Amino acid sequence: MKLNFFVLSAVLVVCSVTATPGKTAELRPETVRAWNDYVASREKQIAAELKSSKGFLAMDFQNQREAAAERRAVLAGEVSVKRMDPAGGKSDFQIPGGTIHHWRGAVFIPDVSFEFAMHRIRQPELETEMQEDVLESRVLERMSPDQYRLFLKLKRTQIITVVYNTEHLVRFAKHGEDKHSSSSVSVKIAEVEQSGGGEREKPEGNDNGFLWRMNSYWRYQKAPGGILVECETITLSRSIPFLLEGLTRPIINSVAGESMERTLRELRGRMVKQWSAAPS
């Protein structure tokens, strides 16, 4: 069982929404439309940024002072984690029947070959380390060297333990020799329940509503002395009751931020370890 780390990050920052265990939530058509509109808008912005002569990483498209400060901090060894504010406010984006959670993080991987790192990233079969959230991982189909379909069995434990069978369409792109990007879009997320000694998948979009959609977007840039890596995740869950917003929001943000930071730190540690062990 192998783990592809750029998909896992999206799992780790999923919001654990407070809801009554066992109470079914329904993913409605208007929720899906709002999610699709939001994702399409952000993907259009990402595509423009990847082609821009003004920068490559998402951090580059802040105001000049913030961009320079964040880059300096990351190159100095810090892990940058920021919650995106899609609505221009201080909370995640509420849509009809759901909540969109949007986060971004960056890390610098020192003293590792860019070519080596990209080879490892493009070959999830080579990964031997798994985090506790991932129970199983495998490539289902390779459509091309730059595109494949990945299966992940995921476990989330907070108030209750929830297991998912998920599938993701993963794509890679080059933007020159020293800049690459990748995306992972969920094509199936089915909550699993144990029944009669086996497991049964609940109907998609008719479950506890903790995780309905999950996309991640990665950018990799060669830098003096190593590699700058940036991850952006967008996930969809059931809506948060208004009366619980003030209580749950700080917990949700804390868990999401810590999870993103941990994922990026572990990515850095894993790449440095693999590079050190690689034949010269």
N, C-alpha and C positions, 0 to 999 in steps of 0.2 A: 504494500500500500504506500503510495507516494503522495506528496503534497506539493502543489504549485502555489508559491507564496503570494503571488499577486492577486489571486482570487480570494485567498484566506482573509486578507485585510478587510474586504468588504463584509465578511462574516463577523469579524471581531468588533466592528463599529456599529453593528445593528442595534437599534434601540430596543430595550426590553420594556415594553409598554405595560403599565399596570392595568390588569383586567382580571375579571373573575375566572380562575382556572376552570376549564370545562365549558365555559360559555362561548358559543360559536360566534365568530365575526364573519361577515360576508363581504367579499371584494366586489364592489358594484361597478357597473360599466362606466359611470361618471368618474369614479376614482381612477380607473385604468386610463381613461382619456386624459385626465389631468396629469397623471404620471407621465404618459407618453409625450404630452405637450412640454412638460418640464424637462424631460430627458432630451427631447429633440432640440430644445432651445440651448441647453448646456452643451450638447454634442456639437452644435453649430459653432458655438463660441470656442470650444476646444479645437475644432478643425481650423478655425481662423488663427488661433494662437500658434498652432503647430507650423503654420505656413508663414507666420509673421517674421519680419526682419528685425523687430524690436525686442524679441526675446523668444524663449522656448518653453521654459517652465511656467506654471501658472503663477508662481510668486513674482515673475518678471513683470506681470501686468497689473501690479498694484501701483500706487504712486511711487515715484522714484526713491524717496527716502525709505519707505517701508520695504521696498524690494531689496535695496542695498543692505539694509539692516538684517533682514531675514537671511539673505545669502551669506553674509558674514558669519552669522550665528551658526548656520548649518555647517559651513566649511570649518568652523572652529570645533565641531563635534556635537553641537546641540541637535536634538530632534525637534523639528518645528511641527506643531499640530494646531490647526485652526478650524473652527466651525464656520462654514460658509453661511451667509445670511441671505437666502434666496428671496425673502420678502422684504429685505432692507431693514429688518427689525432685530429683535434679540431672541427669537425662538425659531424652531424648525418650521417648515412651510406646511401649514394646515391646508388640506384640499378636501373636497367633499368625501367624507367617509374614510379619510386616511391622513397619514403624516409622512412627509418626505424629510429624510435626514441626510444632510450633505456635509461632508468633512474632507479636509485636505491635510496631508502631512508630507514632510520631506526629511531626508537623511543623506549624509555624505559617507560613502564607503571608501576608506583610504587604502592606498597601496594595492589595489586589485585591478587587473587588466579589464578594460572595457569589453574587449572581444570575449574574454573568458566568462564574464558575468552574463553577457547577452546569450552566449551559448547555453549556459546553465538555465537561464530563465526560459528560453525557448524549448527546453527539453525537460518537462516535468517528470518524465520517467526516471531521470537521474537523481531526483530528490529522495533521500532516505529518512529525513527527519520530519516528524509530524507534531503539530501542536495538539493540545488536548481537545480543542473544539472540533477537530477533524477525525472521524472514525474510519473513513475509507476514502481513497482517491484513486482515480484511474482515467486515462484517456480513452474515450469511447470511439472516436473516429478522427482521423487526420484528413482533412480536405485538401491541404496544401502545406508546404513548409511554414507558412505564416498563419495558418488557421486550423483550429481543431475544436472538438467538443469534449468537455471535461465533466466527469461525474465526481461529486463530493457528497459524502454522508456527513452531516454536520450535527453537532450537539451544542445546545445553549442551556446553561444552568444559571438561574438567578432566583426568582421566586419559585419557579417550577422548572423541571428539565424538559426540554423540547428537542426532538430529533427530526431532521429534514433529509430527504433525498433530493438532491439538486443537480441540475445540469446547466452548463455555461458554455456559451460560444466565445472562444478566445481568438483574438486577432492581433497581429503584430504589424508594425510599419517602420520603415527606415526613413529618416529625414536627413540624409547625409551619413558619413562614416562615424560621426561622433554623437549622433542624436537618434534615439529610437523611441517608439511608444508602443503601448499595448492597451487593449480593452478587453473586459470580460463582462458579458451581458447574460443575465440569467434567462434561461428558456424554460426551466421547470423548477418549481419549489413546492414540494409536497411534504406536509407535516406527517410524521410517522407515529403510529401508536401500536403498542404491543397488544396482541390479541391471540389467545389460544396457543401460546408458546412461540408464535411467529409475529410478523409485523404486517400492518395494514396501512396503506397510504390514505389519508383523508383527501376528499376532493380538493383540488387546488382552489384557493380563494374561499374556502369554506372551512375554517379551522379557528385556532386561537387568535390569528391575526398578528402574531409577533413579527413575521417576516413574509412579505408577499412579493417583493421585487428586490434585486440586488445587482448593482452595476459597479464596476471599478475601472478606473482609467489611470494608467501609469505612464510616466515619462522618465527617460534615462538619458543623462547627458554626461559625456566625458568632460572631466575637469582636471586641472593641474593636480597631480597626486592621487587621483581616484575617480569616483563616479558620484554624481548627484542623482538621487532617485526621488521621485515625487509620486505620491499616490493620492487619488481623489475618489471618494466613494459616495454613491447615492443609493439609499435604500428606502423602501416603502413598508410601513406598518399600518395597523389600524389607527384610528384617530385617538387622541388623548382626551378624556373627559375634561371639560373646562374647569370644573371644581378641583381636579387633581393636578392641573397644570403647574401651579406654583410649588406643589410638593414634589412632584416627580421630575420636573425639568432639571434641577441641579444634579440629581442622581444620574439621570440619563446622560447629561453632558459630561459628568465626571467619568463615568464608565466608558463612554465612547472615546473621550480624549486619551485616557489611560490605555485603552486597547489599541488605538492607532499608534501611540508611542511605543508600546511593547512590540507590536508587529514590526515596526521599522527598525527598532534596536536589534531584534532577533534576526531580521534580514541582514543587517550589517554584520552581525556576529557570524552568521552562517556563511556569508560570502567570503569574509576574511579567513575563516577556518578552511573552507574548501580551496581557496587560492593557495593557502600555505601548504596544503597537503598535495596539491597538484604537482605532477612531474615537471621539472624545469624545461 
